[in-house]
């Protein structure tokens, strides 16, 4: 991937990226969007995206990161 492509991906909002993959938030709380984890089946949302910081955190796994992680 070229540097310009990496920069373009880095600027893409996480919510837009997830929407392109078919995932929509189940609730919003301030700057946080809550999703059902996109890689496992669950009934209670545990995958949080902070739209201000463009970071995600999965409480089920105890891990998080940016659009590349």
Buried (B, 14 or more C-beta within 10 A) or exposed (E): EEEEEEEEEEEEEBBEBBEEEEBEBEEEEEEBBBBBBEEEEEEEBBBBBBBEEBBBBBBEEEEBEEBEE
